[in-house]
């Protein structure tokens, strides 16, 4: 691995005045399958990554696929994602991580002063990135060339004008990305762009996280805690949740928990009802049974018995 960084990211630290706002630019080169990966995590800013060679598993809360050469990923500030399941295969994986200084859903993105796109273009790029719902794209030849230039700028042992070359290349890549995402919005294109407003998008990401990472469902969530995690008031969070799910936050949380319970019963029909209830965030088996029947129309015992019979028949 080789990277140039600011803040807590691993790599060679850049002086504070060099490319401020660029948290990390770098790559890893895994020559064979590794016994490590990047588990579920979030970055405080926009992350663009690029698979230069090989293959690697990539996932967000709502999307999972194997990256192939020249696949590029886009993850917005604080978006949950991982690389590897859990390990990574051989390949050269590159990244750029910016600091947009985003700490809540209603904040405006901030770009480093050395990004020289016009305000109009930068505002449009920000909107396109903010509403982007497709995390993986196939980079075009010009974008591939930019990533190649970044690779050689980071890799090179020569230090002459390294950071100037990185700055120029990053600006070119962002301009190409703007054109690319504009084109993706045109009618007839397969790469649809999300039209969710920022607040709704934030709440959707929260629910995607809960549905995709089972251990998060074990927490005894209150509406206040969920709203705080999304940097919203309780009333605003509840309003957004209803718009997205047609349910209150508490009801939708219970739906997520029951769906997880169903998957456990199908996967492990011998598990006790109490164990399943606790794994899904219910504090008592009685309340679990009440919610379960309300959502599925069956008691947990009857559903579990049916799963056991089905397993025996198989």
C-alpha positions in Angstrom: 0.0 0.0 0.0 1.1 3.5 -0.7 -0.9 6.6 0.1 -0.5 10.3 0.9 -2.8 11.5 3.6 -4.1 14.0 6.0 -5.7 13.3 9.4 -6.1 9.7 10.7 -5.8 7.9 7.4 -2.8 5.5 7.0 0.0 6.5 4.7 2.7 9.2 4.3 1.5 12.4 5.9 1.3 15.5 3.6 2.3 18.9 5.1 -0.9 20.7 6.2 -0.6 23.3 3.5 -0.3 20.7 0.7 -3.7 19.7 -0.9 -5.8 20.5 2.2 -9.2 18.7 2.1 -7.7 15.7 0.3 -7.8 13.2 3.2 -6.2 10.3 1.2 -5.0 9.4 -2.3 -3.4 6.1 -2.7 -3.6 2.4 -3.7 -3.0 -1.1 -2.6 -1.5 -3.8 -4.8 -2.5 -7.3 -3.6 -0.6 -9.8 -5.6 -2.6 -12.7 -4.2 -5.7 -13.2 -2.1 -5.3 -11.5 1.3 -6.6 -12.5 4.7 -7.8 -8.9 5.3 -10.3 -6.5 3.9 -12.0 -3.3 4.7 -15.1 -4.2 6.8 -18.2 -2.0 7.0 -17.0 1.6 7.5 -17.7 5.2 6.7 -15.5 8.0 5.6 -16.3 11.6 6.6 -16.1 12.8 3.0 -16.7 11.7 -0.6 -14.7 8.6 -1.7 -14.0 7.8 -5.3 -12.3 4.4 -5.8 -11.1 2.6 -8.9 -10.1 -1.0 -9.6 -7.0 -0.8 -11.8 -6.6 -4.6 -12.1 -7.9 -7.9 -10.6 -11.2 -8.3 -8.8 -12.6 -7.4 -5.4 -16.0 -7.6 -3.7 -17.6 -4.3 -3.0 -20.8 -3.5 -1.1 -22.9 -0.7 0.2 -26.0 -1.2 2.4 -28.2 -1.6 -0.7 -25.8 -2.9 -3.4 -23.2 -5.6 -3.7 -21.1 -6.8 -6.6 -17.7 -7.9 -7.8 -15.6 -5.1 -9.1 -13.7 -5.8 -12.3 -11.0 -3.7 -13.9 -11.9 -0.1 -14.6 -14.9 -0.2 -12.3 -15.2 3.0 -10.4 -17.2 3.5 -7.1 -18.8 6.6 -5.6 -19.5 6.7 -1.9 -20.9 9.9 -0.4 -19.9 11.4 3.0 -20.6 8.9 5.8 -22.1 6.3 3.4 -21.6 2.8 4.8 -19.6 0.5 2.5 -17.0 -2.3 2.6 -14.3 -3.8 0.3 -13.9 -7.6 0.6 -16.2 -10.3 1.9 -14.4 -10.3 4.2 -11.1 -10.8 2.4 -9.8 -9.1 -0.8 -8.6 -10.9 -3.9 -5.6 -10.0 -5.9 -5.8 -6.6 -7.5 -4.7 -3.0 -7.5 -7.3 -0.8 -5.8 -7.1 3.0 -5.8 -8.9 5.7 -4.0 -9.5 9.4 -3.4 -11.1 10.6 -0.2 -12.1 14.3 0.2 -13.3 16.1 3.2 -16.7 17.9 2.4 -17.0 19.0 6.1 -20.4 17.3 6.4 -21.6 16.6 9.9 -25.4 16.6 9.3 -27.9 16.0 6.4 -28.7 19.7 6.0 -25.1 21.0 5.6 -23.7 22.3 2.4 -20.7 20.5 0.8 -17.4 22.3 1.0 -14.7 21.7 -1.6 -10.9 22.3 -1.2 -9.8 25.7 -2.6 -7.5 24.1 -5.1 -10.5 22.5 -6.9 -10.8 25.0 -9.8 -14.1 24.0 -11.5 -16.4 27.0 -11.8 -18.9 27.5 -9.1 -21.7 26.5 -11.4 -20.0 23.3 -12.4 -19.0 22.5 -8.9 -22.5 23.1 -7.6 -23.9 20.8 -10.4 -21.3 18.1 -9.6 -22.3 18.3 -5.9 -26.0 17.8 -6.7 -25.3 14.9 -9.0 -23.1 13.2 -6.4 -25.5 14.0 -3.6 -28.4 12.4 -5.4 -26.4 9.5 -6.9 -27.9 6.1 -6.0 -25.7 3.9 -8.2 -22.4 3.3 -6.4 -20.5 1.5 -9.3 -19.8 2.6 -12.8 -17.5 1.6 -15.7 -15.1 4.4 -16.1 -14.6 5.7 -19.7 -11.2 5.9 -21.3 -10.4 9.5 -20.3 -11.3 8.7 -16.7 -9.1 5.6 -16.7 -6.3 7.7 -18.0 -6.7 10.1 -15.0 -6.6 7.2 -12.6 -3.4 5.9 -14.3 -1.8 9.3 -13.9 -2.7 9.3 -10.2 -1.3 5.8 -9.8 2.0 6.9 -11.3 2.1 10.1 -9.3 1.6 8.2 -6.0 3.9 5.3 -7.0 6.8 7.4 -8.3 10.0 7.7 -6.2 10.6 11.1 -7.8 9.1 13.9 -5.7 9.4 16.7 -8.3 6.0 18.4 -8.7 4.2 15.2 -7.4 1.5 17.1 -5.6 1.0 19.6 -8.5 0.4 16.6 -10.8 -2.0 15.1 -8.3 -3.9 18.4 -8.0 -4.2 18.9 -11.8 -5.3 15.3 -12.4 -7.9 15.4 -9.6 -9.4 18.5 -11.2 -9.5 16.8 -14.6 -11.1 13.7 -13.1 -13.8 15.7 -11.4 -14.6 17.6 -14.6 -14.8 14.3 -16.4 -17.0 12.9 -13.7 -19.4 15.8 -14.0 -19.8 15.2 -17.7 -20.2 11.4 -17.1 -22.9 11.9 -14.5 -24.7 14.5 -16.7 -24.8 11.9 -19.5 -26.0 9.2 -17.1 -29.1 11.3 -16.3 -30.2 11.5 -20.0 -33.4 9.5 -21.0 -32.7 6.0 -22.1 -29.6 5.6 -20.0 -29.4 2.5 -17.7 -27.6 4.5 -15.0 -30.5 6.1 -13.1 -29.7 8.9 -10.6 -31.6 9.2 -7.3 -33.9 12.1 -7.0 -34.4 11.8 -3.2 -33.8 15.1 -1.3 -30.8 15.0 1.0 -32.8 14.5 4.2 -34.8 11.5 2.8 -31.6 10.1 1.3 -30.0 10.2 4.8 -32.9 8.4 6.4 -32.9 5.8 3.6 -29.2 5.1 4.2 -30.0 4.6 7.9 -32.7 2.1 7.2 -30.5 0.3 4.6 -27.8 0.0 7.3 -30.3 -1.6 9.8 -31.6 -4.0 7.2 -28.2 -5.1 6.0 -26.2 -5.4 9.2 -28.1 -7.7 11.6 -26.3 -6.8 14.8 -27.5 -3.2 14.5 -31.1 -4.5 15.1 -30.1 -5.7 18.5 -29.8 -2.1 19.8 -32.8 -0.8 21.8 -33.4 2.1 19.4 -35.6 5.0 20.4 -36.9 7.5 17.9 -34.8 10.2 19.5 -31.6 8.1 19.1 -32.5 7.3 15.4 -33.2 11.0 14.7 -29.9 12.1 16.4 -27.9 9.6 14.3 -29.4 11.2 11.2 -28.8 14.7 12.6 -32.5 15.6 12.6 -35.2 16.5 15.0 -37.6 13.7 16.0 -40.5 15.3 14.1 -38.4 15.7 10.9 -37.1 12.2 11.1 -40.6 10.8 11.6 -41.9 12.8 8.7 -39.1 11.5 6.4 -39.7 7.9 7.6 -43.4 8.1 6.8 -42.6 9.5 3.4 -40.2 6.6 2.7 -42.0 3.7 4.3 -45.6 4.8 5.0 -45.0 3.8 8.6 -43.8 5.4 11.8 -40.1 4.8 12.7 -41.0 2.4 15.5 -43.3 0.3 13.2 -40.8 0.2 10.4 -38.0 -0.8 12.9 -40.2 -3.7 14.0 -40.8 -4.8 10.4 -37.0 -4.9 9.9 -36.6 -6.9 13.0 -39.3 -9.4 12.0 -37.8 -9.8 8.6 -34.5 -10.7 10.3 -36.3 -13.1 12.6 -37.8 -14.9 9.6 -34.4 -15.3 8.0 -33.0 -16.8 11.2 -35.9 -19.2 11.5 -35.4 -20.4 7.9 -31.7 -20.7 8.3 -31.7 -22.2 11.8 -35.1 -23.7 12.6 -33.8 -25.2 15.9 -33.1 -21.9 17.5 -35.3 -21.0 20.5 -37.9 -18.3 20.2 -36.3 -16.4 23.1 -32.8 -16.4 21.4 -34.3 -15.2 18.2 -36.2 -12.4 20.0 -33.1 -11.2 21.7 -31.0 -11.4 18.5 -33.6 -9.1 16.8 -33.7 -6.5 19.5 -36.8 -7.5 21.4 -36.5 -7.5 25.2 -39.2 -10.1 25.9 -40.5 -13.1 24.0 -44.1 -12.0 24.7 -43.7 -8.6 22.9 -41.8 -10.4 20.1 -44.7 -12.8 19.7 -47.3 -10.0 19.6 -45.4 -8.0 16.9 -44.6 -11.2 15.0 -48.2 -12.2 14.7 -49.3 -8.7 13.8 -46.9 -8.6 10.9 -46.9 -12.2 9.7 -50.4 -13.4 10.8 -48.7 -16.4 12.6 -47.2 -17.0 16.0 -43.4 -17.5 16.1 -44.0 -21.1 17.3 -46.2 -22.0 14.4 -43.9 -20.4 11.9 -40.8 -22.1 13.5 -42.6 -25.5 13.5 -43.4 -25.1 9.8 -39.8 -24.3 9.1 -38.6 -27.4 11.0 -41.1 -29.6 9.0 -39.9 -28.1 5.8 -36.3 -28.8 6.7 -37.1 -32.4 7.7 -38.9 -32.9 4.4 -35.9 -31.7 2.5 
